[in-house]
């Protein structure tokens, strides 16, 4: 992207000059006005504009690229403010209407607004769907019971498994084999 492109909306192409004599900036300003008048950049054709200005179609293509960059560069806070004010006032009018279709239109507009904000990076986009893998994974877990100053054996139940409740746990691991070792390793 080229830095510091002119604001082509502020440039007035000469009314009395032949379009083939326009400077690059005047040609781009005239192209921008035609886009505004047509209501969309897709309505004008590069071949027609190339003939009108007496340039190659690739020049018009580059002009269109620079216009996109310039509009994006000069969009700025004023355009954001204008867009927000229009969004809020139209949404409010639709919500005040006593018509379910108007309320639906307000909902659709809010969805579109949020999508636009996400596209321009002004708002975080939530995923459409969140999936979690909750299948059990086999993993080896090692519990170390540290008892302060006691050399006594760990209390066990009838099967020889440590009695976790007697050790102060609300409950012990279930569905897994528990192995008792004298030294789990590491520093105490």
Secondary structure, 3 states (H helix, E strand, C coil): CCCCCCCHHHCCCCCCCCHHHCCHHHHHHHHHHHHHHHCCCCCCCHHHHHHHHCCCHHHHHHHHHHHHHHHHHHHHHHHHHHHHHHHHHHHHHHHHCCCHHHHHHHHHHHHHHHHHHHHCCCCCCCCCCCCCCCCCCCCCCCCCCCCCCCCCCCCECCCCCECCCCCCCCCCCCCCCCCCCCCCCCCC
